[in-house]
Amino acid sequence: MKTIIFREDVRLDSGCVATMGCFDGVHLGHRLLIDMVMKKAKERGLLSAVVTFDRQPREVFDPEFHPQLLSTQREKAEVIASLGVDLLVVLPFTKELANLSAYAFMRQVLHDRLNVSVFVVGYDHRFGHNRMEGFDDYVHYGKTLGMEVLQGDVAYFPGEEKAVSSSVIRQLLNEGRVEMMREVLARPYSLTGKVVQGEHIGHELGFPTANLEVDDPNKMIPAAGVYAVWAVIGSERQAAMMNIGMRPTFHGKQQTLEVHILNNKVGDMYGQTLTVEFVARLRSERRFNTREALTEQLRQDREKTLSCLKVKS
């Protein structure tokens, strides 16, 4: 996949079939849309393209807004590339771009610069200044530009009539329901960051932990609690359990992300990049009256993690 950062000198010669959106999380709904783009591109001998933005549009207008991202820009690009898309076009989102009408955007960006022959729109996607127009308007504008405009299908939660969306997925993560992520993202939810120094409390309890500092501060953290996870360090993928929370037993004052590798054979991890893939939430965070009570609970958490990940102790 070729990634293009949209600038004044960008002008594509080859025609393409394209779709556009934030694609945060690249969930099942996004995949359905991208799959339609790739099929239409193959049928017509054109390139397949995904057009996205370098930030959440709301960030441009609200400096206080901090998005809860389901995927970083790097993660989003990696997932889209894995689907077999030919082009990823990243638009720097600006106030000037936001002020374009839907027709002006389709003409100036999609038609004149990106040479889009077929534009596939999400079933509920609206764009352009004030987002006043809808699909019928886009079809009309497309006809004046010689661009075919198609509408993608809806992806539903398995066995339900609820549409898959980034906002619903964030709600699930706020509830700690990481088990659902494989169904709606087609992959585990993950966090990536550097291992940093902690207070070594886990080591004192016999459960040494790697303290994770997430690379992107806007990446969404699931609900506080204890989770069964896979920890990926370089080429090594290890069974682990993770605590997200304030460490109430030790009167913690800020959230920590602590990962305990079950076999404890990875050695010194400080400064290394660690990715955590969530499998299941074991319990909520709670305060224990004694260290002994906490240690016993950690032993139970370890056994549940082994069972959940289907590995032997």
DATAPE-V891552 format. One record per residue. N is the residue number from 1. RES is the residue in one letter. PHI is phi as a letter, one per 40 degrees, with the letter a starting at -180 (none if undefined). OMEGA is omega in whole degrees, 0 to 359 (* if undefined). Layout:
N_RES_PHI_OMEGA, N_RES_PHI_OMEGA
This chain:
1_M_none_177, 2_K_c_178, 3_T_b_181, 4_I_b_172, 5_I_c_187, 6_F_c_177, 7_R_b_183, 8_E_c_184, 9_D_c_181, 10_V_c_176, 11_R_a_185, 12_L_c_179, 13_D_c_183, 14_S_c_177, 15_G_c_182, 16_C_a_168, 17_V_b_188, 18_A_b_168, 19_T_b_187, 20_M_a_176, 21_G_i_177, 22_C_c_179, 23_F_f_179, 24_D_c_181, 25_G_g_185, 26_V_f_185, 27_H_c_185, 28_L_d_178, 29_G_c_178, 30_H_c_181, 31_R_c_178, 32_L_c_179, 33_L_c_181, 34_I_c_178, 35_D_c_178, 36_M_c_178, 37_V_d_183, 38_M_c_178, 39_K_c_179, 40_K_c_179, 41_A_c_179, 42_K_c_180, 43_E_d_188, 44_R_b_178, 45_G_g_181, 46_L_b_175, 47_L_c_174, 48_S_c_184, 49_A_b_172, 50_V_b_179, 51_V_b_181, 52_T_b_185, 53_F_b_181, 54_D_c_179, 55_R_a_174, 56_Q_c_183, 57_P_d_183, 58_R_c_180, 59_E_c_182, 60_V_c_185, 61_F_b_183, 62_D_b_182, 63_P_d_181, 64_E_c_184, 65_F_c_175, 66_H_b_184, 67_P_c_173, 68_Q_b_187, 69_L_c_173, 70_L_c_177, 71_S_a_174, 72_T_c_178, 73_Q_d_180, 74_R_c_180, 75_E_c_179, 76_K_d_181, 77_A_c_181, 78_E_c_181, 79_V_c_180, 80_I_c_178, 81_A_c_182, 82_S_c_180, 83_L_c_177, 84_G_g_179, 85_V_c_181, 86_D_c_186, 87_L_b_168, 88_L_b_181, 89_V_b_181, 90_V_b_179, 91_L_c_170, 92_P_c_184, 93_F_c_182, 94_T_b_176, 95_K_c_179, 96_E_c_178, 97_L_c_182, 98_A_c_183, 99_N_c_176, 100_L_c_172, 101_S_c_178, 102_A_d_180, 103_Y_c_181, 104_A_c_179, 105_F_c_181, 106_M_c_181, 107_R_c_188, 108_Q_c_185, 109_V_c_186, 110_L_c_184, 111_H_c_188, 112_D_c_188, 113_R_b_184, 114_L_b_174, 115_N_f_181, 116_V_c_178, 117_S_c_179, 118_V_b_182, 119_F_b_181, 120_V_b_185, 121_V_b_175, 122_G_c_187, 123_Y_d_182, 124_D_b_187, 125_H_c_173, 126_R_b_180, 127_F_a_183, 128_G_g_182, 129_H_d_181, 130_N_g_176, 131_R_f_185, 132_M_c_185, 133_E_c_180, 134_G_b_188, 135_F_d_180, 136_D_d_177, 137_D_c_181, 138_Y_c_178, 139_V_c_180, 140_H_c_180, 141_Y_c_180, 142_G_c_180, 143_K_c_179, 144_T_c_182, 145_L_b_184, 146_G_g_182, 147_M_b_177, 148_E_c_180, 149_V_b_181, 150_L_b_180, 151_Q_b_180, 152_G_c_179, 153_D_c_179, 154_V_c_172, 155_A_b_182, 156_Y_b_172, 157_F_c_182, 158_P_d_177, 159_G_g_182, 160_E_b_176, 161_E_b_180, 162_K_c_180, 163_A_c_176, 164_V_c_178, 165_S_a_179, 166_S_c_182, 167_S_c_178, 168_V_c_178, 169_I_c_177, 170_R_c_177, 171_Q_c_178, 172_L_c_179, 173_L_c_175, 174_N_c_178, 175_E_c_179, 176_G_g_185, 177_R_c_184, 178_V_c_179, 179_E_c_182, 180_M_c_189, 181_M_c_178, 182_R_c_181, 183_E_c_185, 184_V_b_177, 185_L_b_185, 186_A_g_177, 187_R_a_177, 188_P_c_171, 189_Y_c_185, 190_S_a_173, 191_L_b_179, 192_T_b_178, 193_G_a_179, 194_K_c_173, 195_V_c_183, 196_V_b_180, 197_Q_c_175, 198_G_b_182, 199_E_c_175, 200_H_g_179, 201_I_c_179, 202_G_d_179, 203_H_c_179, 204_E_c_181, 205_L_c_183, 206_G_g_179, 207_F_b_182, 208_P_c_183, 209_T_b_170, 210_A_c_180, 211_N_c_186, 212_L_c_172, 213_E_b_188, 214_V_c_183, 215_D_d_183, 216_D_b_182, 217_P_c_179, 218_N_c_179, 219_K_c_186, 220_M_c_177, 221_I_c_178, 222_P_c_181, 223_A_d_177, 224_A_d_179, 225_G_i_180, 226_V_b_186, 227_Y_b_166, 228_A_c_186, 229_V_a_165, 230_W_b_178, 231_A_b_183, 232_V_b_178, 233_I_b_185, 234_G_g_179, 235_S_c_182, 236_E_c_177, 237_R_b_189, 238_Q_b_173, 239_A_c_184, 240_A_a_170, 241_M_b_188, 242_M_b_174, 243_N_b_174, 244_I_b_179, 245_G_i_188, 246_M_b_184, 247_R_f_185, 248_P_c_178, 249_T_c_183, 250_F_b_175, 251_H_f_179, 252_G_c_183, 253_K_b_176, 254_Q_a_183, 255_Q_c_175, 256_T_b_176, 257_L_b_187, 258_E_b_184, 259_V_b_177, 260_H_b_177, 261_I_c_190, 262_L_c_181, 263_N_c_174, 264_N_f_183, 265_K_b_184, 266_V_c_177, 267_G_g_182, 268_D_c_183, 269_M_b_185, 270_Y_d_179, 271_G_g_181, 272_Q_c_176, 273_T_c_181, 274_L_b_173, 275_T_b_179, 276_V_b_177, 277_E_b_185, 278_F_c_179, 279_V_b_182, 280_A_a_174, 281_R_c_183, 282_L_c_182, 283_R_a_174, 284_S_c_177, 285_E_c_176, 286_R_a_181, 287_R_c_177, 288_F_b_183, 289_N_c_181, 290_T_b_175, 291_R_c_181, 292_E_c_179, 293_A_c_178, 294_L_c_180, 295_T_c_178, 296_E_c_178, 297_Q_c_179, 298_L_c_176, 299_R_c_178, 300_Q_c_177, 301_D_c_180, 302_R_c_180, 303_E_c_178, 304_K_c_179, 305_T_c_178, 306_L_d_180, 307_S_c_183, 308_C_c_182, 309_L_c_178, 310_K_f_175, 311_V_b_180, 312_K_c_181, 313_S_c_*
